[in-house]
Amino acid sequence: MLVDKLCSIRTTADHFDLPVSTLHYWERRGLITPHRRGGRRYYDTDQLYRIAAIRHWRDIGRFSLEEIGVLLAGRTATHDWLDTVSARISLVDKEIKQLERTGAYLRHLLTCRQDVPERCATFRAEQEIPSA
């Protein structure tokens, strides 16, 4: 039987560049489960991978902790993590379109020759304002 080496909470926090309080919070939320020895928290290999996944999903996937809970639960009678991922993809696609529009507008602003950007003819043509 292979026995996991346990990693202390401080080593884990430092490795993942997280405050210890974040690991405590994730534990309270039921996302991670440390081993306890002498009142101290330690993490086995599976928990370390779980912490890596949570951090990755937060940073790269931009998932909320609630959504991460669904991912960690896998497929259940009430939730399917694939639905959560599909919903996140839809949101990311919308954000990409918005950022593309933002970039195009900002590039246009650089070419506008007005002294004040609000007087830009293109901007004014695209705006709806009440008639006087």
Number of C-alpha atoms within 10 A of each C-alpha: 3 4 7 10 10 16 18 17 19 14 13 20 17 12 10 12 10 13 13 14 11 11 21 16 12 15 13 11 13 10 20 20 19 19 14 11 8 5 7 10 17 20 23 17 13 12 18 18 12 17 20 15 15 23 18 13 17 15 10 9 15 14 19 12 15 11 17 22 17 21 21 15 13 13 13 9 6 6 13 14 18 13 13 15 17 11 12 16 13 11 11 14 12 12 12 12 11 12 12 12 12 12 12 11 13 12 11 13 16 9 9 16 11 11 8 8 13 11 12 16 12 13 14 12 8 8 8 7 7 5 4 3
